Amino acid sequence: MDFEFSNEQKLLGESVRRFVARDYTFEARSRILASPSGMSDAAWQAFADLGLLAIALPEDVDGFGGGAVDLLSTMEAIGEALVLEPFLPTVCLGAQLVVRAGNAAQKREILPAVAAGTRKLAFAFTESGSRYDLAHVELQARREGDHYRLDGAKRVVLGGAVAHTFIVCARTAGEAAGRDGISLFVVDHAQHGMARTDYRTLDGTVACDLRFEAALVPAGALLGAPGAALPAIEACIDFATALVCAEAVGAMKFANETTLEYLKTRKQFGVPIGSFQALQHRMVDMVIAQEQSRSMASLACVRVDSENDPVERARAVSAAKIKIADSCRLISQESVQLHGGMGMTEELKVSHTFRRLTMIAQQFGDADHHLERYASAGHQARGR
């Protein structure tokens, strides 16, 4: 399989890297991290001006009609720079749900604003006790005349603290863990009856918890057919998982490069510690893990763009996430250990990279979850 980027994809990746190298230095990121919002409006607008927010949107809503492969180099650059802005929640989750499930009017209302950088989205799907089960939805949505009444809670909504619009999954029918009866709703950030608790996650990105108590949303807020949203949700989570794998590759690249540079310059007994064979072996293992992860992330992005069979798509994405989760753990921990005690200080970017890689290893399912999912998908494929 050819994993080479096209000329356009290479140019896009280079432009993103130039931007983050010039305007998103570690010092600039530290200032953003310390700001009340935890993101930079100027950086977000720059992403819009570069066309990054529109890459994976259809052409008829001011997009470029691309897919995960077209976003791959951008996500690598985002991972390398540890970008704090909610690119993944808005572009890879919220917007993709609207693309897949929304009607023409909803797409025209939401997606051009996403491309222009004037609307940020967040997908509220996790709940207490749901773990990584996308079908575990307890938040209730009951039809009352021309509205739906939402009651329940969502947890760890990535990007929710700065979102203008939430895509909320709720149960309109069926039992709490049933695959049928799950619906999607477009909910404004100022929705009456919705309470929001904002906070920062381990890696510094913004998130929130949502609580709905008799929140009435118009029937027109329903995204797609009632009770039939799970396939679209699964497809979007696979799309985002493939791209967070690409983000991890970028973070691994930085961790390896900065660790190698440290081994070359830090001296003990009058010689660089990189001359010690035991440390060389550890560094080689880190580089091998990064290259294997890059290949698996590329394969996952190709599959989510081209694979129509959800079972085969799930196998490819889970295989990639298993490898990325293992590599995240290896490279993050080794990079800190090879830096010594200073590797955990706030002043070094490698400590922040450690936190982001630790989060990515768990995001959208850890290695154990995806091992089980991979095995289940394989069983389904053999049973046909």
C-alpha positions in Angstrom: 0.0 0.0 0.0 1.3 3.5 -0.9 1.6 5.7 2.1 3.2 8.6 0.3 1.5 12.0 0.5 0.4 13.8 -2.6 2.1 17.1 -3.5 -0.9 19.0 -2.2 -0.8 17.1 1.1 2.9 17.6 1.5 2.5 21.4 0.9 -0.3 21.5 3.4 1.8 19.7 6.0 4.7 22.0 5.4 2.5 25.1 5.8 1.1 23.9 9.1 4.6 23.1 10.4 5.9 26.6 9.4 3.0 28.1 11.2 3.4 26.2 14.5 7.2 26.7 14.4 6.8 30.5 14.0 3.6 31.3 16.0 3.0 28.3 18.3 6.3 27.9 20.1 6.4 26.3 23.5 6.6 29.7 25.1 3.5 30.8 23.2 1.7 27.6 24.2 2.6 28.2 27.8 0.9 31.6 27.7 -2.2 30.0 26.1 -2.2 27.3 28.7 -2.2 29.9 31.5 -5.0 32.0 29.9 -8.5 31.7 31.3 -10.0 30.1 28.2 -7.1 27.7 27.6 -7.0 28.5 23.9 -6.0 31.3 21.6 -8.7 32.9 19.4 -5.9 34.2 17.2 -4.5 30.7 16.6 -8.0 29.4 15.9 -8.6 32.1 13.3 -5.2 31.3 11.8 -6.2 27.7 11.4 -9.3 28.9 9.6 -7.3 31.2 7.4 -5.0 28.3 6.5 -8.1 26.3 5.5 -7.4 23.6 8.1 -10.9 23.7 9.6 -12.4 23.1 6.1 -10.3 20.2 4.9 -12.7 17.4 5.8 -15.9 19.3 5.0 -17.9 18.9 1.7 -17.3 21.4 -1.0 -20.9 22.6 -1.1 -20.5 24.0 2.5 -17.2 25.9 1.9 -15.1 22.8 2.5 -12.4 21.0 0.4 -14.0 17.6 0.3 -11.0 15.8 2.0 -10.8 13.0 4.5 -8.7 11.6 7.2 -5.7 11.1 5.0 -5.8 14.8 4.0 -5.8 15.7 7.7 -3.0 13.3 8.7 -0.1 15.7 8.3 -2.0 18.4 10.0 -2.7 16.2 13.0 1.0 15.2 13.2 1.9 18.9 13.3 -0.7 19.5 16.0 0.7 16.7 18.0 4.3 17.8 17.6 3.4 21.4 18.8 0.9 20.2 21.5 -1.8 22.5 20.1 -4.4 23.2 22.8 -7.2 24.5 20.5 -10.2 22.1 20.1 -9.3 21.0 16.6 -10.2 17.3 17.3 -13.6 18.0 19.0 -14.7 20.5 16.3 -13.3 19.2 13.0 -12.9 15.4 13.6 -16.0 14.8 15.8 -18.7 17.5 15.8 -18.4 18.5 12.1 -18.2 14.9 11.0 -21.4 14.1 12.8 -23.2 16.9 11.0 -21.7 15.8 7.7 -22.9 12.2 8.2 -26.2 12.7 10.0 -27.4 16.3 9.4 -30.0 17.4 6.8 -29.2 20.0 4.2 -30.4 22.9 6.3 -28.4 21.9 9.3 -25.3 21.5 7.2 -25.7 24.9 5.6 -26.2 26.5 9.1 -23.3 24.9 10.9 -20.5 23.8 8.6 -19.7 27.1 6.8 -19.3 28.7 10.2 -17.0 25.9 11.3 -14.9 26.4 8.2 -14.7 30.2 8.9 -13.7 29.6 12.5 -16.7 31.3 14.0 -18.3 28.2 15.5 -16.6 25.6 17.6 -18.3 22.2 18.2 -18.2 19.5 20.9 -19.6 16.0 21.0 -21.2 15.0 24.3 -21.3 11.2 24.3 -19.5 9.8 27.4 -21.4 9.2 30.6 -20.6 7.9 34.1 -20.2 4.1 33.9 -20.2 4.0 30.1 -16.5 3.4 29.9 -15.8 3.0 26.1 -19.3 1.6 25.2 -20.8 3.9 22.7 -24.2 2.2 23.1 -24.4 2.9 26.8 -26.6 6.1 26.8 -28.8 6.9 29.7 -29.5 10.6 29.0 -33.2 10.6 28.1 -34.8 12.6 25.3 -38.6 12.5 25.5 -40.9 14.1 22.8 -43.1 16.8 24.2 -45.1 18.4 21.4 -42.7 20.4 19.2 -39.8 19.8 21.6 -37.6 17.1 23.1 -37.0 17.2 26.8 -33.5 16.2 27.8 -32.7 14.8 31.3 -29.4 13.4 32.4 -25.7 14.1 32.3 -22.6 13.9 30.1 -19.0 13.6 31.3 -15.7 14.8 29.9 -16.9 16.6 26.9 -13.7 17.5 25.1 -13.6 21.1 23.9 -16.9 21.7 25.7 -15.6 24.6 27.8 -15.2 26.8 24.6 -17.9 25.3 22.3 -20.6 27.3 20.7 -22.7 24.2 19.9 -22.9 20.7 21.4 -23.9 17.6 19.5 -25.5 15.5 22.3 -26.4 11.8 22.0 -29.5 10.9 24.0 -31.8 7.9 24.2 -35.2 8.3 22.6 -36.2 4.6 23.0 -34.9 1.3 24.3 -32.7 0.2 27.2 -29.6 1.9 28.5 -27.2 -0.3 26.6 -29.3 -1.1 23.5 -27.9 -0.3 20.1 -31.3 1.0 18.9 -33.0 4.2 20.2 -30.0 6.5 20.3 -30.5 10.0 18.7 -28.4 13.1 18.2 -29.4 16.7 19.0 -27.8 20.0 18.2 -27.8 22.0 21.5 -26.7 25.6 21.9 -24.1 26.4 24.6 -26.7 28.7 26.3 -29.5 26.2 26.3 -31.9 26.7 29.2 -32.0 23.8 31.5 -28.3 22.8 30.8 -25.7 23.4 33.4 -22.0 23.3 32.4 -18.9 22.6 34.7 -15.7 23.6 33.0 -12.2 22.2 33.8 -8.8 21.2 32.4 -7.8 17.7 31.7 -4.5 16.2 32.6 -2.9 17.4 29.4 -4.2 21.0 29.8 -6.9 20.9 27.2 -10.4 22.2 28.0 -13.4 20.0 28.8 -16.6 20.1 30.7 -19.4 18.1 32.3 -23.0 18.8 31.3 -26.2 18.4 33.3 -29.6 18.5 31.7 -32.7 19.1 33.8 -35.9 19.5 31.8 -34.0 21.1 28.9 -36.4 21.7 26.0 -34.8 21.7 22.6 -36.9 22.1 19.4 -37.7 19.1 17.4 -35.7 20.6 14.5 -32.6 20.1 16.7 -32.7 16.4 16.0 -29.7 15.4 13.9 -30.7 12.5 11.6 -33.4 9.9 12.0 -34.6 9.4 15.6 -33.2 6.3 17.3 -30.8 5.4 14.5 -27.7 7.5 15.3 -25.3 4.8 16.5 -23.8 3.8 13.2 -22.9 7.4 12.5 -21.5 7.8 16.0 -19.3 4.7 15.5 -18.1 6.0 12.2 -17.2 9.4 13.6 -15.4 7.9 16.6 -13.4 5.7 14.3 -12.5 8.8 12.1 -11.4 10.7 15.2 -9.5 7.7 16.6 -7.5 7.3 13.4 -6.6 11.0 13.6 -5.7 11.1 17.2 -3.3 8.2 16.3 -1.8 10.6 13.8 -1.6 13.3 16.5 0.3 10.8 18.7 2.8 10.2 16.0 3.6 13.9 15.9 4.0 14.0 19.7 6.2 10.9 19.6 8.4 12.6 17.0 9.1 15.6 19.2 9.7 13.3 22.3 12.2 11.3 20.3 14.0 14.2 18.8 14.3 16.2 22.0 15.5 13.1 23.9 18.1 12.3 21.3 19.4 15.8 21.5 19.6 15.6 25.3 21.5 12.3 25.1 24.0 14.0 22.7 24.6 17.0 25.0 24.2 15.8 28.6 27.5 14.5 29.9 28.5 12.1 32.7 32.1 11.0 33.4 33.3 13.5 30.8 31.3 12.0 27.9 27.8 12.4 26.4 25.4 9.9 28.0 24.3 9.0 24.4 27.6 7.1 24.1 26.4 4.5 26.6 25.2 1.5 24.7 22.3 0.7 27.1 20.8 4.2 26.4 21.4 3.8 22.7 19.3 0.6 22.8 16.5 2.3 24.6 16.6 5.2 22.0 16.4 2.7 19.1 13.4 1.1 20.6 11.7 4.5 20.8 12.4 5.3 17.2 11.2 1.9 16.0 8.0 2.3 18.0 7.4 5.7 16.4 7.9 4.4 12.8 5.6 1.4 13.5 3.0 3.8 14.9 3.3 6.1 11.8 2.5 3.1 9.5 -0.5 2.0 11.6 -1.9 5.5 11.8 -1.6 5.9 8.1 -3.3 2.6 7.5 -6.2 3.6 9.9 -6.7 6.9 8.1 -6.8 5.1 4.7 -9.3 2.7 6.0 -11.7 5.2 7.5 -11.8 7.0 4.2 -12.2 4.0 2.0 -13.7 1.1 3.9 -17.5 0.8 3.7 -17.7 -2.3 5.9 -17.9 -1.1 9.5 -16.4 -4.4 10.8 -13.3 -4.1 8.6 -13.0 -0.4 9.5 -13.2 -1.3 13.2 -10.5 -3.9 12.9 -8.1 -1.5 11.2 -8.7 1.4 13.6 -8.5 -0.9 16.7 -5.3 -2.5 15.4 -3.8 1.0 15.0 -5.0 2.2 18.5 -3.5 -0.9 20.1 -0.1 -0.1 18.7 -0.3 3.6 19.3 -1.4 3.1 22.9 1.6 0.8 23.6 4.0 3.2 21.8 2.5 6.2 23.7 3.3 4.5 27.0 6.8 3.4 25.9 8.0 6.7 24.4 6.4 9.0 26.9 7.9 7.1 29.9 11.3 6.6 28.3 11.6 10.2 27.2 11.0 11.4 30.7 13.3 8.8 32.3 16.2 9.5 29.9 15.9 13.2 30.8 16.2 12.4 34.5 14.3 14.3 37.2 14.1 17.4 35.0 11.9 15.5 32.6 8.9 16.1 34.8 9.3 19.8 35.2 6.8 22.3 33.8 9.7 24.2 32.1 10.4 21.3 29.7 8.1 20.6 26.8 8.8 16.9 27.1 6.8 16.7 30.4 3.8 18.2 28.6 4.3 15.7 25.8 4.3 12.9 28.4 0.9 14.1 29.6 -0.6 14.3 26.1 0.7 10.9 25.1 -0.7 9.5 28.3 -4.1 10.9 27.5 -4.1 9.7 23.9 -3.3 6.2 25.1 -6.7 6.2 26.9 -8.7 8.4 24.5 -11.5 6.6 22.6 -10.4 3.3 24.2 -7.3 2.0 25.7 -5.3 -1.0 24.4 -7.3 -3.6 26.4 -10.6 -2.2 25.0 -9.3 -2.2 21.4 -7.8 -5.7 21.8 -11.3 -6.9 22.7 -12.9 -4.9 19.9 -10.3 -6.2 17.3 -11.0 -9.8 18.4 -14.8 -9.3 18.2 -14.6 -7.7 14.8 -12.4 -10.7 13.6 -15.0 -13.1 14.9 -17.8 -11.3 13.1 -15.8 -11.3 9.9 -15.1 -15.0 10.1 -18.8 -15.8 10.9 -20.1 -14.3 7.7 
